[in-house]
Amino acid sequence: MFDPKAIEDIATKLSGALPPGLSQFKDEMEKSFRAILQSALDKLDLVTREEFEVQKGVLAKTRSKLEALEKQVAELEKRLPVSTDQET
């Protein structure tokens, strides 16, 4: 979910950018901007920075484990007897 405070700030900036002749519609426009932004951002299926950082940590840990397992497999393969017979 997108930060509601950020949506509020963007809506306020957009309504503040309205020409002076439209200032009478400022509150109504700000509510409309907020609703449109929220709807558009909800459709994007975004993750929060916190969720992203958690997944980044999980990925780093998984990558580290994978590298350790690859190293372990390579060591075990070195210990296997070399076969001169080829199977067909």
C-alpha positions in Angstrom: 0.0 0.0 0.0 1.2 3.5 -0.8 1.9 5.9 2.0 -1.3 8.0 2.5 0.7 10.9 3.6 2.6 10.9 0.3 -0.7 10.9 -1.6 -2.0 13.7 0.6 1.2 15.8 -0.2 0.9 15.2 -3.9 -2.8 16.1 -3.9 -2.1 19.3 -2.0 0.7 20.2 -4.4 -1.5 19.6 -7.4 -4.4 21.7 -6.0 -1.9 24.4 -5.1 -0.7 24.5 -8.7 -4.2 25.4 -9.9 -4.5 28.8 -11.6 -5.9 31.5 -9.4 -9.3 31.5 -11.2 -9.9 27.9 -10.1 -9.0 28.5 -6.4 -12.7 28.4 -5.5 -12.7 24.7 -6.5 -9.5 23.9 -4.6 -11.0 21.7 -1.9 -13.1 19.7 -4.4 -10.2 19.3 -6.8 -7.9 18.2 -3.9 -10.4 15.5 -2.9 -10.6 14.4 -6.6 -6.9 14.3 -7.0 -6.5 12.2 -3.8 -9.1 9.7 -5.0 -7.6 9.5 -8.5 -4.0 9.0 -7.1 -5.1 6.4 -4.6 -7.0 4.5 -7.3 -4.1 4.6 -9.8 -1.5 3.6 -7.2 -3.6 0.7 -5.9 -3.7 -0.7 -9.4 0.1 -0.7 -9.7 0.4 -3.4 -7.0 3.4 -1.6 -5.4 5.3 -2.7 -2.3 6.5 -0.6 0.5 10.1 0.2 1.0 10.0 -1.9 4.2 8.6 -4.9 2.3 11.2 -4.4 -0.4 14.1 -4.3 2.1 12.8 -7.5 3.8 12.7 -9.4 0.5 16.1 -8.0 -0.4 17.5 -9.5 2.8 15.8 -12.8 2.1 17.3 -12.9 -1.4 20.8 -12.1 -0.1 20.5 -14.9 2.5 19.3 -17.3 -0.1 22.1 -16.4 -2.5 24.6 -17.0 0.3 23.2 -20.4 1.1 23.1 -21.3 -2.6 26.8 -20.3 -3.0 27.7 -22.4 0.1 25.8 -25.4 -1.3 27.4 -25.1 -4.7 30.8 -25.1 -3.0 29.9 -28.1 -1.0 28.7 -30.0 -4.1 31.9 -29.1 -5.9 34.0 -30.5 -3.0 31.9 -33.7 -2.9 32.3 -34.1 -6.7 36.1 -33.9 -6.3 36.0 -36.8 -3.8 34.1 -39.1 -6.2 36.3 -41.8 -7.9 37.1 -41.0 -11.5 35.5 -43.7 -13.7 37.3 -44.7 -16.9 34.3 -46.7 -18.1 31.9 -44.7 -20.1 28.3 -45.7 -20.1 26.4 -45.6 -23.3 
